[in-house]
Amino acid sequence: MMMMKKKKNGRTTASASKRPTIETRLVHLAGKLEDPFDSVAPPLYQTATFNQPGATDFGAYDYSRSGNPTRTLLENQMADIENADGAFAFASGMAAIATVMRLVKPGECVLAGNDIYGGTQRFLGKIAPAKQGLTVKHVDMTQVEEVKAALEEGTKGNGQPPVKLVLIESPTNPRLEVCDISAICKVAKEYGAVVCVDNSIMAPIFQRPIDLGADISMTSATKFIAGHSDVTGGILSVVGKELCEEIYFHQNAEGNMMSPFECWLSLRGLKTMALRMEKQAQNAEKIAIFLAGHPLVKKVNYAGLPGHPNSGIHASQASSGGSIISFETGSVEASRRIVEDTKLFKITVSFGSVTSLISMPCYMSHASVPAEIRKERGLVDDLVRISAGIENIDDLIGDLKEAFAGAEAAVGASSGQAK
């Protein structure tokens, strides 16, 4: 409960008998610094070291690798909006994921999905087994029984290592598959495994994994948190004192923390995150409907469409379809022309920016995934991913219509020449 409190100048601040909504908590910091000027915008402590009170005494901060006031503000706010016991800001989303992997000891097993971010796949495929001595298993996370079977396998004493970490994405990147987060968390805890959810596509505005039973929620600050394609960062929101202490130990010992300036930019981004994401989701839904009705499109992946295979599960754990869409045309050339002929969509990796983005994941964000694995998992080369921005929707759809028209003409001409 928030109580009435007096400020130094005698003015009374507003109070409420219940906790404010997430939209309000994004604007108002979860904690305050000892700022003598009480600035509205949080101060930026762009410093590496801090003067100590004495030769044998330490103050609250000594070295920015171990802690920085600006980073503390960001971490406290993320913990607050995620309903976590602690949060930790890292130099990138992959730095955050790499730290989570430190929770698993050599000889133990990590269980992950089939459709995951390319950077995570690269780590699981090339670093975890060869450099950390971990076993990595992939299952279809949309099938809870497959998850349970993999967890069970590690308890039979038949030489299969126990699963200690379950990595979930929902919706997945880039095919937007939906996993039942609550059900997976429940079964994972029966076998003593820690669950980490990469929540970058939904962010805490639309989905809060910790409320669904996860131990760790990972959000890429590069995406919706900062929101302007000018920050690289990742944040782990964590439940449990021991788990928080272990994550912090690795953050401090390995020095993969987020810089003060990027923390400050992320704090600024949080204030408008709800507004941006709502607009982006509105645009995405209309783009998805346009794509679903276009003859050149063979398949649309968007969690907010009623025809999505797990739309019911998604609606039960998230409040929106989000702003990421992917689709197939059946033709690499048609997809390439669409991507390259758009004018308002920037051809980039990543997503979550105020600017609309477009890419062909197999050639960009997921290029590091071996072709045979992509084929095995149904990740087709002609797949196009769109991240809807905040532009006017009529402008965006108009731009897509022109790009599609050009692709249809080019593919049709090519087919005619082939004949």
Secondary structure, 3 states (H helix, E strand, C coil): CCCCCECCCCCECCCCCCCCCHHHHHHCCCCCCCCCCCCCCCCCCCCCECCCCCCCCCCCCCECCCCCHHHHHHHHHHHHHHCCCEEEEECCHHHHHHHHHCCCCCCCEEEEECCCCHHHHHHHHHHHHHHHCCEEEEECCCCHHHHHHHHHHCCCCCCCCCEEEEEEECCCCCCCCCCCHHHHHHHHHHCCCEEEEECCCCHHHHCCHHHHCCCEEEEEHHHHHCCCCCCCCEEEEECCHHHHHHHHHHHHHHCCECCHHHHHHHHHHHHHHHHHHHHHHHHHHHHHHHHHCCCCCCEEECCCCCCCCCHHHHHHHCCCCCCEEEEECCCHHHHHHHHHHCCCCEECCCCCCCCCEEECHHHCCCCCCCHHHHHHCCCCCCCEEEECCCCCHHHHHHHHHHHHHHHHHHHHHHHHHHC
